[in-house]
Structure formats: C-alpha cells, structure tokens
Amino acid sequence: MVKQDLYDKSTIRLFDSATEGGLKAGEIGLITSKKGLGKTSVLVQFGMDTLLQDKQLVHVSFDSSNAISWYDGIFTELAKKKNVGNAAELKESIVSKRTILNFSLDNFSLAKVVNTLNALKAGGIAVSGVILDGIDFAKVSEDDIKAVANYAKSENVTVWGASTADGDKLTDSVPANLEGYFSAVLHLNQKADAVSVDILKIHDKKDVAAGLKLDTKTLLITKS
C-alpha cells in the first residue's frame, strides 16, 4: 500500500528512532527557531505523518502562512522519494482528512481553539493530530497551554506547536512555567552548512544528540 510505504519511509521515522518512539498520543511537542529556518516545514512533516495513517488532522495557523502550499510541497518531495505513480489521486485522498484553520492570537485564544476542536468532534470529525503554527508566548497564558494539554490528554490527540525563539537553549525556547506541559521541544539551529534539528527535550531526557538536520533544498528532516 503506497500510503503505508510513505509512512514507513517518512522523515518522522528518523525523529522517532532518535527519540525512542517520539511524541505519543496525548502529548504536546514544540518546535522553535529564529524566523525563516523551517519551523512550518517541520510542523507539516509531522502533520503529513498523521495524514499518512488515514487519521484526521487539524492545522491551525496564527501567522497567515500558506499551509496548503507547504503540504503540497512536502507531499511532492515525499512522493518523489517513493516514485509514486498516482500522485494526484493519492494527494486527494490524504488532504481529504485535513482541516486548515486560520486565526489571530490577538483576538482568538488557544482556549477558544480547543473549543473549536471540541466542536469539530461534536460534528463527527475524530481528530488525531493538531498543528498550532505561530504560537506567541507573549500572547498566551498558562491557562491557554494547560487547556491544550488537557485537550490532548483527554482526547488522546498528538499536538505539535511552533514558536519563534532566538536562543538555542530550552530556557530560550519556552518559558520556565510552561516547559512542563511540553513532552518534546525541538530547536532549529543555523549551522555553517545546514540547519540542525536539536532535541532540547524528549520526555525526561534533555539535549539528546540525534544528528538530525534539514535538507538544504527540500527542508525535509534527514540525518547528518
């Protein structure tokens, strides 16, 4: 089955291997970096991983990024690696399980996002994965993050978020009072020859040496 093959060869398997299983259902992960290094690309790779399992994904964007173009681009690169013959048909099948929502944190809190996700469930959409692109910790409260954490745990949903951070330490990526809500924190760090994917936290481990980076042309996760 082509979809299963793409899942088995997904870039996320590299992350799972490096972290002894990766992020579990019911947990929240965070990706941080300076602007323009590839946070959305990595988020979409995690989102695509959910879709390749024939599960429902909700992608929430707070920064007006063109999410559809990102999914199209990531799918094209994954399909090239597998040399998929019926790419258009396969993509249509995959995106049928994707819901994209655009909000502004200036007038729509994360708690309200959770209410929207619960409304989708009430409408018959059994969400398995959630992407939150463009979290601004200056505009969210601990109650907001707690609401997302409670939703993820109660609904057994995997949530990945992204936020801009200049520093490359865990304390730079997430406020100390919020760090405990995140089971995984990744930081994209510009090095001389590539952008490294640094695992600052995965469950009870810190600063895991994974040897992951982003391909300079495709922005797909790869091994160093």
Accessible surface in RSA format (square Angstrom, percent):
REM  Atomic radii and reference values for relative SASA: ProtOr
REM  Chains: A
REM  Algorithm: Lee & Richards
REM  Probe-radius: 1.40
REM  Slices: 20
REM RES _ NUM      All-atoms   Total-Side   Main-Chain    Non-polar    All polar
REM                ABS   REL    ABS   REL    ABS   REL    ABS   REL    ABS   REL
RES MET A   1   162.82  84.3 106.63  70.6  56.19 133.8  88.64  75.4  74.18  98.3
RES VAL A   2    55.18  36.3  51.76  46.9   3.42   8.2  51.76  45.0   3.42   9.3
RES LYS A   3    15.87   7.7  15.12   9.3   0.75   1.8   8.25   7.4   7.62   8.1
RES GLN A   4    86.57  48.4  85.16  62.2   1.41   3.4  32.43  69.0  54.14  41.1
RES ASP A   5    42.78  30.0  42.69  42.5   0.09   0.2   0.82   1.9  41.96  41.8
RES LEU A   6     5.29   2.9   4.27   3.1   1.02   2.6   4.37   3.1   0.92   2.5
RES TYR A   7    48.63  22.7  48.63  27.7   0.00   0.0  22.30  16.8  26.33  32.5
RES ASP A   8    73.90  51.8  57.55  57.3  16.36  38.7  21.56  50.7  52.35  52.2
RES LYS A   9   131.20  64.0 108.29  66.4  22.91  54.5  84.00  75.6  47.20  50.3
RES SER A  10     5.86   4.9   2.96   3.9   2.90   6.7   0.00   0.0   5.86   8.2
RES THR A  11     9.49   6.7   7.30   7.4   2.19   5.2   8.10  10.9   1.39   2.1
RES ILE A  12     5.27   3.0   5.27   3.9   0.00   0.0   5.27   3.8   0.00   0.0
RES ARG A  13    54.05  22.7  50.10  25.5   3.94   9.4  43.32  59.2  10.72   6.5
RES LEU A  14    57.07  31.8  55.08  39.4   1.99   5.0  55.66  39.1   1.42   3.8
RES PHE A  15     1.16   0.6   1.16   0.7   0.00   0.0   1.16   0.7   0.00   0.0
RES ASP A  16    33.60  23.5  32.28  32.1   1.31   3.1  12.99  30.6  20.61  20.6
RES SER A  17    91.62  77.4  61.57  82.2  30.05  69.2  34.97  74.5  56.66  79.4
RES ALA A  18    27.30  25.1   3.30   5.1  24.00  54.6  15.01  21.1  12.29  32.5
RES THR A  19     9.49   6.7   0.00   0.0   9.49  22.6   3.25   4.4   6.23   9.4
RES GLU A  20   136.88  78.6 104.60  79.1  32.28  76.8  55.69 107.7  81.19  66.3
RES GLY A  21    33.02  40.7   0.00   N/A  33.02  40.7  19.56  53.7  13.46  30.2
RES GLY A  22     0.20   0.2   0.00   N/A   0.20   0.2   0.00   0.0   0.20   0.4
RES LEU A  23    24.19  13.5   2.71   1.9  21.48  54.0   2.71   1.9  21.48  57.8
RES LYS A  24    98.13  47.9  95.14  58.4   2.99   7.1  69.32  62.4  28.81  30.7
RES ALA A  25    54.05  49.7  31.79  49.1  22.26  50.6  31.79  44.8  22.26  59.0
RES GLY A  26    18.14  22.4   0.00   N/A  18.14  22.4   5.82  16.0  12.32  27.6
RES GLU A  27    37.58  21.6  34.27  25.9   3.31   7.9  16.14  31.2  21.43  17.5
RES ILE A  28     6.91   3.9   6.56   4.9   0.35   0.8   6.56   4.7   0.35   0.9
RES GLY A  29     0.00   0.0   0.00   N/A   0.00   0.0   0.00   0.0   0.00   0.0
RES LEU A  30     0.00   0.0   0.00   0.0   0.00   0.0   0.00   0.0   0.00   0.0
RES ILE A  31     0.00   0.0   0.00   0.0   0.00   0.0   0.00   0.0   0.00   0.0
RES THR A  32     0.00   0.0   0.00   0.0   0.00   0.0   0.00   0.0   0.00   0.0
RES SER A  33     0.00   0.0   0.00   0.0   0.00   0.0   0.00   0.0   0.00   0.0
RES LYS A  34   111.52  54.4 111.31  68.3   0.21   0.5  53.56  48.2  57.96  61.7
RES LYS A  35   171.08  83.5 149.51  91.7  21.57  51.4  92.25  83.0  78.83  84.0
RES GLY A  36    80.79  99.6   0.00   N/A  80.79  99.6  41.15 112.9  39.64  88.8
RES LEU A  37    28.00  15.6  24.58  17.6   3.42   8.6  26.97  18.9   1.04   2.8
RES GLY A  38     8.42  10.4   0.00   N/A   8.42  10.4   4.99  13.7   3.43   7.7
RES LYS A  39    26.59  13.0  24.01  14.7   2.58   6.1  15.15  13.6  11.44  12.2
RES THR A  40    16.60  11.8  14.71  14.9   1.89   4.5   3.63   4.9  12.97  19.6
RES SER A  41     0.00   0.0   0.00   0.0   0.00   0.0   0.00   0.0   0.00   0.0
RES VAL A  42     0.00   0.0   0.00   0.0   0.00   0.0   0.00   0.0   0.00   0.0
RES LEU A  43     0.00   0.0   0.00   0.0   0.00   0.0   0.00   0.0   0.00   0.0
RES VAL A  44     0.00   0.0   0.00   0.0   0.00   0.0   0.00   0.0   0.00   0.0
RES GLN A  45     3.31   1.8   1.09   0.8   2.22   5.3   1.81   3.9   1.49   1.1
RES PHE A  46    13.56   6.8   8.87   5.5   4.69  12.2   9.03   5.5   4.53  13.0
RES GLY A  47     0.48   0.6   0.00   N/A   0.48   0.6   0.48   1.3   0.00   0.0
RES MET A  48     3.26   1.7   3.26   2.2   0.00   0.0   3.19   2.7   0.07   0.1
RES ASP A  49    11.70   8.2  11.32  11.3   0.38   0.9   3.93   9.3   7.77   7.7
RES THR A  50    18.12  12.9  18.12  18.4   0.00   0.0   1.54   2.1  16.59  25.1
RES LEU A  51     0.63   0.3   0.16   0.1   0.47   1.2   0.16   0.1   0.47   1.3
RES LEU A  52     6.40   3.6   0.87   0.6   5.53  13.9   0.87   0.6   5.53  14.9
RES GLN A  53    67.78  37.9  43.98  32.1  23.80  56.7  18.56  39.5  49.22  37.3
RES ASP A  54    63.20  44.3  47.88  47.7  15.31  36.2  19.97  47.0  43.23  43.1
RES LYS A  55    91.52  44.6  87.67  53.8   3.85   9.2  46.77  42.1  44.76  47.7
RES GLN A  56    46.12  25.8  45.34  33.1   0.78   1.9   9.96  21.2  36.16  27.4
RES LEU A  57     1.58   0.9   1.11   0.8   0.47   1.2   1.11   0.8   0.47   1.3
RES VAL A  58     0.23   0.2   0.23   0.2   0.00   0.0   0.23   0.2   0.00   0.0
RES HIS A  59     0.00   0.0   0.00   0.0   0.00   0.0   0.00   0.0   0.00   0.0
RES VAL A  60     0.00   0.0   0.00   0.0   0.00   0.0   0.00   0.0   0.00   0.0
RES SER A  61     0.50   0.4   0.00   0.0   0.50   1.1   0.00   0.0   0.50   0.7
RES PHE A  62    21.91  11.0   1.24   0.8  20.68  53.8   1.30   0.8  20.61  59.0
RES ASP A  63    76.73  53.8  49.63  49.4  27.11  64.1  35.88  84.4  40.86  40.7
RES SER A  64   104.68  88.5  74.13  98.9  30.55  70.4  40.11  85.4  64.57  90.5
RES SER A  65    28.29  23.9  13.39  17.9  14.90  34.3  23.15  49.3   5.14   7.2
RES ASN A  66    94.58  65.2  82.02  79.3  12.56  30.2  34.22  82.4  60.36  58.3
RES ALA A  67     4.12   3.8   1.13   1.7   2.99   6.8   1.13   1.6   2.99   7.9
RES ILE A  68    91.86  52.3  91.64  68.3   0.23   0.5  91.64  66.0   0.23   0.6
RES SER A  69    61.59  52.0  51.99  69.4   9.60  22.1  30.40  64.7  31.19  43.7
RES TRP A  70    80.74  32.4  77.44  37.5   3.30   7.7  66.06  35.2  14.69  23.8
RES TYR A  71     1.88   0.9   1.09   0.6   0.79   2.0   1.38   1.0   0.49   0.6
RES ASP A  72    46.75  32.8  46.28  46.1   0.47   1.1  16.81  39.6  29.94  29.9
RES GLY A  73    35.24  43.5   0.00   N/A  35.24  43.5  34.56  94.8   0.67   1.5
RES ILE A  74     4.28   2.4   4.03   3.0   0.25   0.6   4.03   2.9   0.25   0.7
RES PHE A  75     7.59   3.8   7.59   4.7   0.00   0.0   7.59   4.6   0.00   0.0
RES THR A  76    63.47  45.1  60.76  61.6   2.71   6.4  40.41  54.3  23.06  34.9
RES GLU A  77    40.33  23.2  39.77  30.1   0.55   1.3   5.46  10.6  34.87  28.5
RES LEU A  78     8.73   4.9   8.17   5.8   0.56   1.4   8.25   5.8   0.48   1.3
RES ALA A  79     8.86   8.2   7.35  11.3   1.51   3.4   7.93  11.2   0.93   2.5
RES LYS A  80   135.72  66.2 111.10  68.2  24.62  58.6  77.09  69.4  58.63  62.5
RES LYS A  81   146.02  71.2 106.50  65.3  39.53  94.1  62.05  55.8  83.98  89.5
RES LYS A  82    65.85  32.1  52.11  32.0  13.74  32.7  23.31  21.0  42.54  45.3
RES ASN A  83   132.70  91.5 115.60 111.7  17.10  41.2  26.70  64.2 106.00 102.5
RES VAL A  84    21.37  14.1   0.10   0.1  21.27  51.3   4.17   3.6  17.20  46.6
RES GLY A  85    81.09 100.0   0.00   N/A  81.09 100.0  42.48 116.6  38.61  86.5
RES ASN A  86    72.03  49.7  60.05  58.0  11.98  28.8  34.51  83.1  37.52  36.3
RES ALA A  87    33.62  30.9  32.14  49.6   1.48   3.4  32.24  45.4   1.38   3.7
RES ALA A  88    83.37  76.7  69.06 106.6  14.31  32.5  74.48 104.9   8.89  23.6
RES GLU A  89   124.35  71.4 114.23  86.4  10.11  24.1  47.40  91.7  76.95  62.8
RES LEU A  90    13.76   7.7  11.48   8.2   2.28   5.7  13.76   9.7   0.00   0.0
RES LYS A  91    68.08  33.2  68.08  41.8   0.00   0.0  31.30  28.2  36.78  39.2
RES GLU A  92   117.24  67.3 116.09  87.8   1.15   2.7  46.10  89.2  71.14  58.1
RES SER A  93    46.55  39.3  36.27  48.4  10.28  23.7  29.09  61.9  17.46  24.5
RES ILE A  94     1.37   0.8   0.62   0.5   0.75   1.8   1.33   1.0   0.04   0.1
RES VAL A  95    33.65  22.1  26.61  24.1   7.05  17.0  26.61  23.1   7.05  19.1
RES SER A  96    81.90  69.2  43.71  58.3  38.18  88.0  44.40  94.6  37.49  52.5
RES LYS A  97    59.23  28.9  58.89  36.1   0.34   0.8  18.18  16.4  41.05  43.7
RES ARG A  98    42.48  17.8  22.41  11.4  20.07  47.8   0.08   0.1  42.40  25.7
RES THR A  99    34.19  24.3  30.95  31.4   3.24   7.7  22.73  30.5  11.46  17.3
RES ILE A 100    43.42  24.7  17.95  13.4  25.47  61.4  17.95  12.9  25.47  69.1
RES LEU A 101    36.64  20.4  34.25  24.5   2.38   6.0  36.64  25.7   0.00   0.0
RES ASN A 102    97.64  67.3  71.68  69.3  25.96  62.5  31.54  75.9  66.10  63.9
RES PHE A 103    49.68  24.9  33.32  20.6  16.36  42.6  42.41  25.7   7.27  20.8
RES SER A 104    42.77  36.1  39.50  52.7   3.27   7.5  29.81  63.5  12.96  18.2
RES LEU A 105    21.37  11.9   6.21   4.4  15.16  38.1   6.21   4.4  15.16  40.8
RES ASP A 106   107.12  75.0  70.21  69.9  36.91  87.3  29.83  70.2  77.30  77.1
RES ASN A 107   112.58  77.6  88.97  86.0  23.61  56.8  43.74 105.3  68.84  66.5
RES PHE A 108    49.00  24.5  46.76  29.0   2.24   5.8  47.36  28.7   1.64   4.7
RES SER A 109    38.00  32.1  31.99  42.7   6.01  13.8  31.02  66.1   6.98   9.8
RES LEU A 110     0.25   0.1   0.25   0.2   0.00   0.0   0.25   0.2   0.00   0.0
RES ALA A 111    37.98  34.9  36.86  56.9   1.12   2.6  37.06  52.2   0.92   2.4
RES LYS A 112   101.99  49.8 101.14  62.1   0.85   2.0  55.56  50.0  46.43  49.5
RES VAL A 113     1.06   0.7   1.06   1.0   0.00   0.0   1.06   0.9   0.00   0.0
RES VAL A 114    14.93   9.8  14.93  13.5   0.00   0.0  14.93  13.0   0.00   0.0
RES ASN A 115    94.43  65.1  87.47  84.5   6.97  16.8  25.95  62.5  68.48  66.2
RES THR A 116    35.23  25.1  30.51  30.9   4.72  11.3  24.54  33.0  10.69  16.2
RES LEU A 117     4.59   2.6   4.28   3.1   0.32   0.8   4.28   3.0   0.32   0.9
RES ASN A 118    63.15  43.6  58.29  56.3   4.86  11.7  24.30  58.5  38.85  37.6
RES ALA A 119    63.48  58.4  47.75  73.7  15.73  35.8  54.67  77.0   8.81  23.3
RES LEU A 120    34.00  18.9  31.68  22.7   2.32   5.8  33.88  23.8   0.11   0.3
RES LYS A 121   114.42  55.8 103.73  63.6  10.68  25.4  69.16  62.3  45.26  48.2
RES ALA A 122    93.79  86.2  50.09  77.3  43.71  99.4  62.47  88.0  31.32  83.0
RES GLY A 123    66.24  81.7   0.00   N/A  66.24  81.7  34.68  95.2  31.55  70.7
RES GLY A 124    66.63  82.2   0.00   N/A  66.63  82.2  36.08  99.0  30.55  68.4
RES ILE A 125    50.69  28.8  49.59  36.9   1.10   2.7  50.69  36.5   0.00   0.0
RES ALA A 126    75.86  69.8  65.01 100.3  10.85  24.7  70.88  99.8   4.98  13.2
RES VAL A 127    17.28  11.4   2.02   1.8  15.27  36.8   2.02   1.8  15.27  41.4
RES SER A 128    35.77  30.2  28.36  37.9   7.41  17.1   8.72  18.6  27.05  37.9
RES GLY A 129     1.81   2.2   0.00   N/A   1.81   2.2   1.81   5.0   0.00   0.0
RES VAL A 130     2.00   1.3   0.75   0.7   1.25   3.0   0.75   0.7   1.25   3.4
RES ILE A 131     2.87   1.6   2.87   2.1   0.00   0.0   2.87   2.1   0.00   0.0
RES LEU A 132     4.34   2.4   4.34   3.1   0.00   0.0   4.34   3.1   0.00   0.0
RES ASP A 133     1.90   1.3   1.90   1.9   0.00   0.0   0.00   0.0   1.90   1.9
RES GLY A 134    20.96  25.8   0.00   N/A  20.96  25.8  12.98  35.6   7.98  17.9
RES ILE A 135     7.16   4.1   3.36   2.5   3.80   9.2   3.36   2.4   3.80  10.3
RES ASP A 136    54.12  37.9  50.67  50.4   3.45   8.2  18.45  43.4  35.66  35.6
RES PHE A 137    35.92  18.0  19.53  12.1  16.39  42.7  19.88  12.1  16.03  45.9
RES ALA A 138    97.01  89.2  52.02  80.3  44.99 102.3  63.17  89.0  33.85  89.7
RES LYS A 139   107.39  52.4  76.96  47.2  30.43  72.4  52.77  47.5  54.62  58.2
RES VAL A 140    15.99  10.5   0.57   0.5  15.42  37.2   2.49   2.2  13.50  36.6
RES SER A 141    56.81  48.0  47.60  63.5   9.21  21.2  48.99 104.3   7.82  11.0
RES GLU A 142    71.92  41.3  65.56  49.6   6.35  15.1  19.55  37.8  52.36  42.8
RES ASP A 143   108.61  76.1 102.61 102.1   6.00  14.2  29.19  68.7  79.42  79.2
RES ASP A 144    15.09  10.6  15.09  15.0   0.00   0.0   0.00   0.0  15.09  15.1
RES ILE A 145     3.90   2.2   3.90   2.9   0.00   0.0   3.90   2.8   0.00   0.0
RES LYS A 146   101.19  49.4 101.19  62.1   0.00   0.0  43.26  38.9  57.93  61.7
RES ALA A 147    26.71  24.6  18.45  28.5   8.26  18.8  24.95  35.1   1.76   4.7
RES VAL A 148     7.18   4.7   7.18   6.5   0.00   0.0   7.18   6.2   0.00   0.0
RES ALA A 149    19.73  18.1  15.64  24.1   4.09   9.3  16.57  23.3   3.16   8.4
RES ASN A 150    82.70  57.0  78.86  76.2   3.84   9.3  26.43  63.6  56.27  54.4
RES TYR A 151    13.27   6.2   7.94   4.5   5.33  13.9   8.82   6.6   4.44   5.5
RES ALA A 152     0.11   0.1   0.11   0.2   0.00   0.0   0.11   0.1   0.00   0.0
RES LYS A 153   165.44  80.7 150.98  92.6  14.46  34.4  93.52  84.2  71.92  76.6
RES SER A 154    86.82  73.4  47.04  62.8  39.78  91.6  49.68 105.8  37.15  52.0
RES GLU A 155    54.95  31.5  36.24  27.4  18.71  44.6   7.90  15.3  47.05  38.4
RES ASN A 156    99.70  68.8  90.01  87.0   9.70  23.3  24.25  58.4  75.45  72.9
RES VAL A 157     0.83   0.5   0.83   0.8   0.00   0.0   0.83   0.7   0.00   0.0
RES THR A 158    29.64  21.1  28.21  28.6   1.43   3.4  17.01  22.8  12.63  19.1
RES VAL A 159     0.54   0.4   0.54   0.5   0.00   0.0   0.54   0.5   0.00   0.0
RES TRP A 160     8.44   3.4   8.44   4.1   0.00   0.0   5.30   2.8   3.14   5.1
RES GLY A 161     0.64   0.8   0.00   N/A   0.64   0.8   0.64   1.8   0.00   0.0
RES ALA A 162     0.12   0.1   0.09   0.1   0.03   0.1   0.12   0.2   0.00   0.0
RES SER A 163     4.87   4.1   4.03   5.4   0.85   1.9   0.85   1.8   4.03   5.6
RES THR A 164    67.11  47.7  44.49  45.1  22.62  53.9  30.10  40.4  37.00  55.9
RES ALA A 165     8.20   7.5   1.54   2.4   6.66  15.2   8.20  11.5   0.00   0.0
RES ASP A 166   107.83  75.5  91.38  91.0  16.44  38.9  30.56  71.9  77.27  77.1
RES GLY A 167    24.59  30.3   0.00   N/A  24.59  30.3  20.34  55.8   4.24   9.5
RES ASP A 168    69.32  48.6  60.13  59.8   9.20  21.7   9.89  23.3  59.44  59.3
RES LYS A 169   137.53  67.1 134.60  82.6   2.93   7.0  80.11  72.1  57.42  61.2
RES LEU A 170    29.31  16.3  25.61  18.3   3.70   9.3  25.61  18.0   3.70  10.0
RES THR A 171   111.56  79.3  87.74  88.9  23.82  56.8  76.94 103.3  34.62  52.3
RES ASP A 172    69.35  48.6  43.41  43.2  25.94  61.3   9.30  21.9  60.05  59.9
RES SER A 173     3.12   2.6   0.00   0.0   3.12   7.2   0.30   0.6   2.82   3.9
RES VAL A 174     2.52   1.7   0.23   0.2   2.29   5.5   1.27   1.1   1.25   3.4
RES PRO A 175    48.66  35.5  37.94  34.6  10.72  39.0  47.99  39.6   0.67   4.2
RES ALA A 176    93.47  85.9  64.48  99.5  28.99  65.9  69.62  98.0  23.84  63.2
RES ASN A 177    91.40  63.0  68.51  66.2  22.89  55.1  45.19 108.8  46.22  44.7
RES LEU A 178     6.01   3.3   6.01   4.3   0.00   0.0   6.01   4.2   0.00   0.0
RES GLU A 179    37.05  21.3  37.05  28.0   0.00   0.0   4.75   9.2  32.30  26.4
RES GLY A 180    70.02  86.3   0.00   N/A  70.02  86.3  36.72 100.8  33.30  74.6
RES TYR A 181    56.25  26.3  43.42  24.7  12.83  33.4  36.17  27.2  20.08  24.8
RES PHE A 182     2.87   1.4   2.22   1.4   0.65   1.7   2.45   1.5   0.42   1.2
RES SER A 183    22.76  19.2  18.78  25.1   3.99   9.2   4.22   9.0  18.54  26.0
RES ALA A 184     0.00   0.0   0.00   0.0   0.00   0.0   0.00   0.0   0.00   0.0
RES VAL A 185     0.00   0.0   0.00   0.0   0.00   0.0   0.00   0.0   0.00   0.0
RES LEU A 186     0.21   0.1   0.21   0.1   0.00   0.0   0.21   0.1   0.00   0.0
RES HIS A 187     3.91   2.1   3.91   2.7   0.00   0.0   0.00   0.0   3.91   4.5
RES LEU A 188     0.84   0.5   0.00   0.0   0.84   2.1   0.00   0.0   0.84   2.3
RES ASN A 189    30.38  21.0  29.59  28.6   0.79   1.9   0.79   1.9  29.59  28.6
RES GLN A 190   102.17  57.1  81.37  59.5  20.80  49.5  47.70 101.5  54.47  41.3
RES LYS A 191    97.78  47.7  89.29  54.8   8.49  20.2  58.74  52.9  39.04  41.6
RES ALA A 192   117.82 108.3  66.73 103.0  51.09 116.2  80.06 112.7  37.76 100.0
RES ASP A 193   116.27  81.4  93.51  93.1  22.76  53.8  47.96 112.9  68.31  68.1
RES ALA A 194     9.13   8.4   5.48   8.5   3.64   8.3   8.98  12.6   0.15   0.4
RES VAL A 195    15.85  10.4  15.25  13.8   0.59   1.4  15.25  13.3   0.59   1.6
RES SER A 196    16.26  13.7  15.87  21.2   0.39   0.9  16.04  34.2   0.21   0.3
RES VAL A 197     3.83   2.5   0.40   0.4   3.43   8.3   0.40   0.3   3.43   9.3
RES ASP A 198    39.11  27.4  35.09  34.9   4.02   9.5  15.84  37.3  23.27  23.2
RES ILE A 199     2.19   1.2   0.00   0.0   2.19   5.3   0.00   0.0   2.19   5.9
RES LEU A 200     7.95   4.4   7.28   5.2   0.67   1.7   7.28   5.1   0.67   1.8
RES LYS A 201    16.89   8.2  16.89  10.4   0.00   0.0   7.64   6.9   9.24   9.8
RES ILE A 202     4.95   2.8   3.86   2.9   1.09   2.6   3.86   2.8   1.09   3.0
RES HIS A 203    63.75  34.8  51.16  35.6  12.59  32.2  45.78  47.2  17.97  20.9
RES ASP A 204   131.20  91.9  98.00  97.5  33.20  78.5  48.25 113.6  82.95  82.7
RES LYS A 205    98.09  47.9  93.85  57.6   4.24  10.1  72.65  65.4  25.44  27.1
RES LYS A 206   107.29  52.3  84.74  52.0  22.55  53.7  46.41  41.8  60.88  64.8
RES ASP A 207   110.62  77.5  85.40  85.0  25.22  59.6  34.92  82.2  75.69  75.5
RES VAL A 208    34.92  23.0  23.04  20.9  11.88  28.6  27.86  24.2   7.06  19.1
RES ALA A 209   107.28  98.6  67.80 104.6  39.48  89.8  78.16 110.1  29.12  77.1
RES ALA A 210    11.31  10.4   0.51   0.8  10.81  24.6   5.32   7.5   5.99  15.9
RES GLY A 211    39.53  48.8   0.00   N/A  39.53  48.8  30.17  82.8   9.36  21.0
RES LEU A 212     3.57   2.0   0.12   0.1   3.45   8.7   0.12   0.1   3.45   9.3
RES LYS A 213    60.00  29.3  60.00  36.8   0.00   0.0  17.62  15.9  42.38  45.1
RES LEU A 214     1.84   1.0   0.78   0.6   1.05   2.7   0.78   0.5   1.05   2.8
RES ASP A 215    50.71  35.5  48.07  47.8   2.64   6.2   5.36  12.6  45.34  45.2
RES THR A 216   100.91  71.8  68.72  69.7  32.19  76.7  51.54  69.2  49.38  74.6
RES LYS A 217   192.08  93.7 156.74  96.2  35.34  84.1 104.40  94.0  87.68  93.4
RES THR A 218    37.61  26.7  24.75  25.1  12.86  30.6  27.49  36.9  10.11  15.3
RES LEU A 219    50.08  27.9  50.08  35.8   0.00   0.0  50.08  35.2   0.00   0.0
RES LEU A 220     3.14   1.8   3.14   2.2   0.00   0.0   3.14   2.2   0.00   0.0
RES ILE A 221     3.49   2.0   0.54   0.4   2.95   7.1   0.54   0.4   2.95   8.0
RES THR A 222    41.55  29.6  41.55  42.1   0.00   0.0  13.48  18.1  28.08  42.4
RES LYS A 223   110.49  53.9  99.17  60.8  11.32  27.0  65.44  58.9  45.05  48.0
RES SER A 224    99.92  84.4  43.39  57.9  56.53 130.2  56.62 120.6  43.30  60.7
END  Absolute sums over single chains surface
CHAIN  1 A    10258.4       7833.0       2425.4       5347.8       4910.5
END  Absolute sums over all chains
TOTAL         10258.4       7833.0       2425.4       5347.8       4910.5
